[in-house]
Amino acid sequence: MRRFIIPLLFGLIGAAVLISLGVWQIQRLTWKESILTEIEGRVTAPPVALPDTPDVETDKYRAVVVTGDVLAPYLRVLDSRKRIGPGYRLINVMQVGERRILLDRGFVTQDEQPTEGRYADATVTGNLVWPDDKNSSTPEPDLEQNLWFARDVDAMAAVLDAEPTLIVARETSFYDTPVTPLPVDRISIPNDHLEYAITWFSLAAIWLVMTGYFIRRMRHKPEGTET
């Protein structure tokens, strides 16, 4: 029986580690659901005026309404929609009083030809967003081709001479076809913790099955023979 102790312990400890990771993901799922509920409350709240100094911590996803002039040109951000295909988000400057902010007008496919986006006295209802699209593997924008690979608010604001404040449009007072607004909602905010938990629990089950199979094979081999 001694020769079974090490593989058995190895199997049980490995499974325990994998199960603990699955439990941790379930706990993260509960935490994320509470965060998403709070975000949904902000997203769907009655819109307010644009804060004088928007704060990423307190104002993220806040519903706002602004009136001003949408200015050309726009920046193109590579994007893709399910059942639609690849295309671009369009980012314009919106002049609101003395302020120049960024406006995410929405999505167009690669084949569509949107207008530049010159709209005077426009009213936009949307949400303040500081996207986390960019990561360490995101390419730098191709400024000559006007092609961006993430909504890098600070970099876009510098290029367009605007403040680093982005509104994602939900409703607009102007006719903007073929642009389709992509309003913020909880569906657009990733929550993959359940899938991660299932993965860890599945790996734990596989680990236990393989441990049992290995021990079963050991039982059918005489002690001292090579495995």
C-alpha positions as CSV (number, residue, x, y, z in Angstrom):
1,M,0.0,0.0,0.0
2,R,2.9,2.4,0.5
3,R,3.6,2.8,-3.2
4,F,0.0,4.1,-3.6
5,I,0.4,6.9,-1.0
6,I,2.5,9.3,-3.1
7,P,0.3,9.2,-6.3
8,L,-2.8,9.3,-4.1
9,L,-1.7,12.4,-2.2
10,F,-0.5,14.0,-5.5
11,G,-3.9,13.4,-7.0
12,L,-5.9,14.6,-4.0
13,I,-3.7,17.7,-3.5
14,G,-3.8,18.6,-7.2
15,A,-7.6,18.2,-7.2
16,A,-7.9,20.3,-4.1
17,V,-5.9,23.1,-5.7
18,L,-8.1,23.0,-8.8
19,I,-11.3,22.9,-6.8
20,S,-10.1,25.9,-4.7
21,L,-9.5,27.8,-7.9
22,G,-13.0,27.0,-9.0
23,V,-14.5,28.1,-5.7
24,W,-12.5,31.4,-6.0
25,Q,-14.0,32.0,-9.4
26,I,-17.5,31.5,-8.0
27,Q,-16.7,34.1,-5.3
28,R,-15.4,36.4,-8.0
29,L,-18.6,35.8,-10.0
30,T,-20.7,36.9,-7.0
31,W,-18.5,40.0,-6.6
32,K,-18.7,40.8,-10.3
33,E,-22.5,40.5,-10.4
34,S,-22.8,43.1,-7.6
35,I,-20.5,45.4,-9.5
36,L,-22.5,44.9,-12.7
37,T,-25.7,45.6,-10.8
38,E,-24.2,48.9,-9.6
39,I,-23.0,49.7,-13.2
40,E,-26.4,49.0,-14.6
41,G,-27.9,51.5,-12.1
42,R,-25.5,54.1,-13.4
43,V,-26.1,53.3,-17.0
44,T,-29.9,53.4,-16.9
45,A,-30.1,56.4,-14.4
46,P,-31.7,59.6,-15.7
47,P,-29.0,61.5,-17.6
48,V,-27.4,64.5,-16.0
49,A,-25.2,67.4,-17.2
50,L,-21.6,66.7,-18.0
51,P,-19.5,67.0,-14.8
52,D,-17.0,69.9,-14.9
53,T,-14.1,67.5,-14.0
54,P,-15.2,63.9,-14.8
55,D,-13.5,61.3,-12.5
56,V,-12.8,57.8,-13.7
57,E,-13.7,56.3,-10.4
58,T,-16.9,58.1,-9.5
59,D,-18.2,59.0,-13.0
60,K,-17.5,55.9,-15.1
61,Y,-20.7,54.7,-16.9
62,R,-22.6,57.8,-15.6
63,A,-25.5,58.7,-17.9
64,V,-25.1,62.3,-19.3
65,V,-26.7,64.5,-21.8
66,V,-24.8,67.2,-23.7
67,T,-25.6,69.7,-26.5
68,G,-23.1,71.1,-28.9
69,D,-21.5,70.7,-32.3
70,V,-20.1,67.4,-33.5
71,L,-17.0,68.2,-35.5
72,A,-15.1,66.4,-38.3
73,P,-12.9,64.5,-38.8
74,Y,-13.4,61.2,-37.1
75,L,-11.0,58.5,-35.9
76,R,-11.6,54.9,-36.9
77,V,-11.2,52.2,-34.3
78,L,-11.1,48.6,-35.6
79,D,-14.0,46.6,-34.2
80,S,-16.2,43.6,-35.0
81,R,-19.8,42.7,-34.3
82,K,-21.3,39.2,-34.1
83,R,-23.4,38.3,-37.1
84,I,-22.3,41.5,-38.8
85,G,-18.5,41.2,-39.2
86,P,-15.6,43.6,-39.0
87,G,-15.9,47.4,-39.1
88,Y,-15.0,50.5,-37.1
89,R,-16.1,52.6,-34.2
90,L,-16.1,56.3,-35.1
91,I,-14.7,58.8,-32.6
92,N,-15.4,62.5,-33.2
93,V,-14.8,65.7,-31.2
94,M,-17.9,67.3,-29.8
95,Q,-17.7,71.0,-28.9
96,V,-19.7,71.5,-25.7
97,G,-19.5,75.2,-24.8
98,E,-15.8,75.9,-24.4
99,R,-15.0,72.2,-24.0
100,R,-13.9,69.7,-26.6
101,I,-14.7,66.2,-25.6
102,L,-14.7,62.8,-27.5
103,L,-17.9,61.2,-28.8
104,D,-18.2,57.5,-29.8
105,R,-20.8,57.8,-32.5
106,G,-21.1,54.0,-33.0
107,F,-20.3,51.3,-35.5
108,V,-20.1,51.0,-39.3
109,T,-19.0,48.0,-41.4
110,Q,-15.9,48.2,-43.5
111,D,-18.0,48.6,-46.7
112,E,-20.1,51.5,-45.4
113,Q,-19.2,55.2,-46.1
114,P,-20.3,57.3,-43.1
115,T,-20.4,61.1,-43.2
116,E,-17.6,63.0,-41.5
117,G,-19.9,63.9,-38.7
118,R,-20.5,67.7,-38.9
119,Y,-23.6,68.3,-36.9
120,A,-24.5,71.6,-35.3
121,D,-26.6,72.1,-32.2
122,A,-26.7,68.3,-31.6
123,T,-27.9,66.7,-28.5
124,V,-26.4,63.4,-27.4
125,T,-27.4,61.2,-24.6
126,G,-24.9,58.6,-23.6
127,N,-22.5,57.3,-20.9
128,L,-19.1,58.4,-19.8
129,V,-16.6,55.6,-20.4
130,W,-12.9,55.1,-19.9
131,P,-12.4,51.9,-22.0
132,D,-9.8,49.3,-21.1
133,D,-9.6,48.1,-24.7
134,K,-5.8,48.6,-24.9
135,N,-3.3,46.1,-23.5
136,S,0.3,45.2,-23.9
137,S,-0.3,43.4,-27.2
138,T,-2.3,46.2,-28.8
139,P,-0.5,47.7,-31.9
140,E,0.1,51.4,-32.0
141,P,-2.4,53.3,-34.2
142,D,-1.7,53.8,-37.8
143,L,-2.2,57.6,-38.0
144,E,-1.6,57.7,-41.8
145,Q,-4.4,55.2,-42.4
146,N,-6.5,56.7,-39.6
147,L,-6.7,53.3,-38.0
148,W,-6.8,52.6,-34.3
149,F,-6.8,49.3,-32.6
150,A,-8.2,50.4,-29.2
151,R,-10.1,53.3,-27.8
152,D,-7.1,54.9,-26.1
153,V,-8.8,58.0,-24.7
154,D,-5.7,59.9,-23.7
155,A,-3.9,59.3,-27.0
156,M,-7.1,60.1,-29.0
157,A,-7.7,63.3,-27.1
158,A,-4.1,64.4,-27.8
159,V,-4.5,63.8,-31.5
160,L,-7.9,65.6,-31.7
161,D,-6.9,68.4,-29.2
162,A,-9.7,67.5,-26.8
163,E,-10.0,66.7,-23.1
164,P,-9.7,62.9,-22.3
165,T,-13.5,62.5,-21.7
166,L,-15.4,60.1,-23.9
167,I,-19.2,59.8,-24.2
168,V,-20.5,56.6,-25.8
169,A,-23.7,57.7,-27.6
170,R,-27.0,56.1,-26.8
171,E,-29.3,58.5,-28.5
172,T,-28.6,61.4,-30.8
173,S,-30.8,64.2,-32.2
174,F,-29.2,64.0,-35.6
175,Y,-29.7,61.5,-38.5
176,D,-26.4,59.5,-38.6
177,T,-27.1,56.5,-40.9
178,P,-25.2,54.2,-41.6
179,V,-23.7,54.6,-38.1
180,T,-25.2,52.3,-35.5
181,P,-24.8,53.5,-31.9
182,L,-23.3,50.9,-29.5
183,P,-24.7,52.0,-26.2
184,V,-23.2,50.8,-22.9
185,D,-25.0,48.0,-21.2
186,R,-24.0,45.2,-18.8
187,I,-23.9,42.7,-21.7
188,S,-21.0,44.6,-23.2
189,I,-19.0,44.3,-19.9
190,P,-17.2,41.0,-19.7
191,N,-18.1,38.6,-16.9
192,D,-16.3,35.3,-17.6
193,H,-16.0,34.0,-14.0
194,L,-18.6,31.3,-14.4
195,E,-16.8,29.8,-17.5
196,Y,-13.5,30.0,-15.6
197,A,-15.1,28.2,-12.6
198,I,-16.5,25.4,-14.8
199,T,-13.0,25.0,-16.4
200,W,-11.3,24.6,-13.0
201,F,-13.9,22.1,-11.7
202,S,-13.7,20.1,-15.0
203,L,-9.9,20.0,-14.7
204,A,-10.3,18.8,-11.1
205,A,-12.6,16.0,-12.2
206,I,-10.2,15.0,-15.0
207,W,-7.3,15.1,-12.5
208,L,-9.2,12.7,-10.1
209,V,-10.1,10.3,-13.0
210,M,-6.5,10.2,-14.2
211,T,-5.3,9.6,-10.6
212,G,-7.7,6.7,-10.2
213,Y,-6.7,5.3,-13.6
214,F,-3.0,5.6,-12.7
215,I,-3.5,3.9,-9.3
216,R,-5.6,1.1,-11.0
217,R,-2.8,0.4,-13.4
218,M,-0.3,0.3,-10.5
219,R,-2.5,-2.3,-8.7
220,H,-2.3,-4.6,-11.7
221,K,1.5,-4.5,-11.9
222,P,3.7,-6.5,-9.6
223,E,5.6,-4.3,-7.1
224,G,9.1,-3.6,-8.4
225,T,8.3,-3.6,-12.1
226,E,8.8,-0.5,-14.2
227,T,5.7,1.5,-15.1
